[in-house]
Amino acid sequence: EQQTTASPAAAALRATSPEEEAALGDEFLKGHTTLTMTPLKCAVAVASICHFSMSYSCAIIAGAMLDIQEDPLFSPLDSFTKGALVSYMMVGACLGASLGFVADVTGRRFALLNVASLFVVGTIAMVSAREIWMLAAGRLIAGFGVGVSSTVTNMYISEVAPAKVRGRLGAWAPLFGTSGVLVSYGVSSAMNQFKGGAWRMQLGLVIVPACSVLLLRGFLIESPSWLVSKGRIDEARAALRALFPGVSERALALELRTLASELGRAKVADPGQGSAVLLLLTNHRWSLLIGISINVIQQVTGINVIVYYGPTILKMAGLSQSTALLATFVISFGQVAAVMANSQLVDWKGRRFVAISGTVVVFIGLGLLTGSFCLRAGHQSPMLAPVLAISGMVLFR
């Protein structure tokens, strides 16, 4: 099937020197190290909107829950019901993440469009809920979108972005995600001025970015790497041409050859499935273990508690509801700034430095939060407890 690459770029398939390959590879960087919007950046931006929708959907419950529990349709809500309502999204996320392999069958683009559709359907269910089970069902459906987005968005960006700017473009998804958290807290803080907190509007606004992905689907080009893996070489070349319109045919052919070569090595490593699973488990098991451990640490240290119950935690530390919402909103600005700084550091200082320093700061933040609640429990330093809580949350986030 791969013999269809013969013309017009057959010349690129002959042996090339390392210098020639480097020069051809640099053609893919044109416009991507500046502020110029390119088709690649547009594709990455549209995919990253899925991450914005994901984070907004997750974090908006933090502010909305303060008003849902006061709504006559649902009150009174005990602690178990409130926890379950929040957790239903995580149940859906686990199921959605486990189905990430579907993107290997349907393609990255189709999976991302389905993520947006899940957010739309789930949001409609939540906004129209008249009973608690309908609200939970909507959270569950949106949770599917959260799980699929958490796996497919970064996969898509890593496959379409050139290696030399992959760290920078790869940071777009977490930056959009952090912005989603920031916007959710801003919305909750603003809606708190209305009677009942307008919680249905808070939950419903995620339809805006979700529908944006569907409307801008023309910018979402299918991953050339996935197309090559399916033997659809001509479509892969067309996708590369759409993503990199200024690149020569010779460079495109060389990139196709590289993608096919990498796929071939993966098949040799795992001839039964044609994937790199066994290669990872044998030759790179320690790197794989460390990468998984970093993600586990991120979860077990309580990131979901901080995101979902941020305003509640600050209220418990001694702040009023309006002040807690405003403080959480301001803290999120710091998180956005940190993501932007890390997007530059990750290509400059390396992934290892960012991962280690970030983990250290997380534990310092947890220490300050612990100190805050120890003071609160002992009825000591009522002014210091909120300060420690806010400082801890800033460092943790």
C-alpha positions, 0 to 999 in steps of 0.5 A: 500500500505504501508504494503509492508514494512514488510520485511526485516525491519519489526523489525524496525516498532515495538516501539523504544525508543527515544534514539534508534531513535536518534541513527538510525537517526544519521546513515544518517549523516555519511560522510555528516559532512565532505568533503567526497563526498557521493551519497547524496552530488552528488545528491544535487550538480547536483540539485544545478547546475540548480541553477547555470544555473538559476543565470547565465542566469539571470545575464549574460544579465547585461554584454551582454546588453551593447553589444547587444544595439550596435549590428547593428541587434538590434540597436538602442534600446530604454529604453523600449525595453531594459527593456522589453528584460530583463523583459521577463525572469521574465515573464517566471519565474513567469509562471514557478514558478506558475507551480511548483505544476507539480513537485508533479505529475511528481516527483522532478527529472523529473522537474529538468531535464526539467529545464535543457532542458528549459535552453538548448532550450532557450539558442539556441533561444537566440544565433541564434536570428537575430531579437529582438523578437527571443531574447525575446522568448529565454529569455522567454523560459529560464525564465520558467526554472528559475521559476521552478528551484527556486521552485523545487531545494530547495524543492528537497534538503530539502526533501533528506537532513537529518535535522541535515545537512539540513542548510549546504546542503541547502546552496549549491543551493544559493552558486551555484547560487551566483557562477553563477552570479560571473561567468557571470560577469567574462565572461562578463568582459573577453568578453568585450576585444573582438569586440562587446563583443561576446554577443552570446557566453556570453549567450550561455555558459549556455548550459555547466552547463545545459547539465551537469545536463542532463549528470549527471542525474544518480546521481539525485535520486528521492526524497524518500518523494515524492515516499512515498507520491505516495505510492511507498514504495519499490521505496522509500526504493531503493532511500534511499538506493541509497542516503545513502548506508551505512545505516542499514535496520533498520534505512531505515525502521524507516525513511520510517515510519517517512515519512509515518507518516508525510504524514499521519498527512498532510492528516489529516490536509487536507483530501481533497488534501492530502497536508499540505496547510491548516495546514500551513494556520491555525496552522502556518499562522504567520510563513508562513507570515513572511517567505513570507515577507522575500522573498518579501522584497528580491525582492522589495528592488531591487535585480533584478535591482542590478543583471541585471543592476549592470555594468550599475549602476556603469557606471552611478556612474562614472566608465568606462564600463570595470572598471564597469564590473571588479568591478561587478565581484569582488563584486560577490566574496564578495557575494560568501564569504557571502553565504559560511559564512551564510551556517555555521551560519545558523546551528550555530546561527539559521535562525532568526539571519541570516535573521534579520542581512541580512535584516539590511545589505541590507538596509544599502547597499541601503542607500549607493547606494542612497547617491551615486546617490544623490552626482552624481545628485548634481555634488558633490564629483565625486570621492566619488560617485563611492566609495559609489556605490561600497560599497553599492553594496557590502553590498547589494549583 
